[in-house]
Amino acid sequence: MQKVILGVVATAGLISVMAVAPNAIQALGMVGGIGKKKRQREIITNSRKRLVVQGLLEYTTEGFLKLTPKGEAKLRQLELHEYKIKKPKRWDKKWRLLIFDIREERKILREKIRRTLIAIGFIRLQDSVWVYPHDCEDLITLLKADFKIGKDVLYIIADSIENDSSLKKQFNL
């Protein structure tokens, strides 16, 4: 629901509060959302209010809703979870390693990064070392920008990893 509402507001730029509900209901209909119209409006209204309280949306002086910078980041994060890296027909026999070192005080961020990497298809090699067999440099650049972790993350392209037969099996290579 968050993604639908944030996406509708992002697409329209600024959107009238009265226009959010019908657009979101139409979007829900397209993606196989919930039933009864009255219940749909109630859910959308409650979701919209929560998004405002969370600071993801804000009202303008004219009574329109707009995405906040925090809302834009959340929408990108939600879209990242659906992002799938196109796999080439042939593997180039290079491993992509992602190594990050994020302090204990930023534990929540570290967990978000781990969940995102799992959703994309990375496999954990060690605690903060993740591996993927296909080019994903653009996605990693986007992750660094969204999570503001540029200096804490290293992207490495390696020709080989010792004892990589189990990794090849996991990635069906």
Long-range contacts (C-beta under 8 A, 24 or more apart in sequence): 1-43, 1-44, 1-47, 2-47, 2-51, 2-56, 2-74, 2-78, 3-75, 3-78, 3-79, 4-28, 4-31, 4-33, 5-44, 5-47, 5-48, 5-51, 5-57, 6-51, 6-56, 6-57, 6-67, 6-71, 6-74, 6-75, 6-78, 7-75, 9-57, 9-65, 9-66, 9-67, 9-71, 10-67, 10-71, 10-72, 10-75, 13-66, 14-60, 14-64, 14-65, 14-66, 15-64, 15-65, 15-66, 16-63, 16-64, 16-65, 17-48, 17-59, 17-63, 17-64, 17-65, 20-44, 20-48, 20-65, 21-45, 21-48, 73-146, 76-142, 76-146, 77-112, 77-116, 77-146, 80-116, 80-119, 80-120, 80-139, 80-142, 80-143, 80-146, 81-116, 81-119, 83-120, 83-139, 84-120, 84-121, 85-120, 85-121, 85-132, 85-134, 85-135, 85-136, 85-139, 86-134, 87-134, 88-134, 88-135, 91-133, 91-134, 91-173, 92-134, 92-135, 93-159, 94-133, 94-157, 94-158, 94-159, 95-131, 95-132, 95-133, 95-157, 95-158, 95-159, 95-160, 95-161, 95-164, 95-167, 96-131, 96-132, 96-133, 96-134, 96-135, 96-136, 96-137, 96-155, 96-156, 96-157, 96-158, 97-125, 97-129, 97-130, 97-131, 97-154, 97-155, 97-156, 97-157, 97-158, 97-161, 98-122, 98-129, 98-130, 98-131, 98-132, 98-140, 98-153, 98-154, 98-155, 98-156, 99-128, 99-129, 99-130, 99-153, 99-154, 99-156, 100-128, 100-149, 100-152, 100-153, 100-154, 101-128, 101-152, 102-128, 102-149, 102-152, 109-147, 109-149, 112-147, 113-143, 113-147, 113-149, 116-143, 123-167, 123-170, 123-171, 125-161, 125-167, 131-161, 131-167, 133-167, 133-171, 133-173
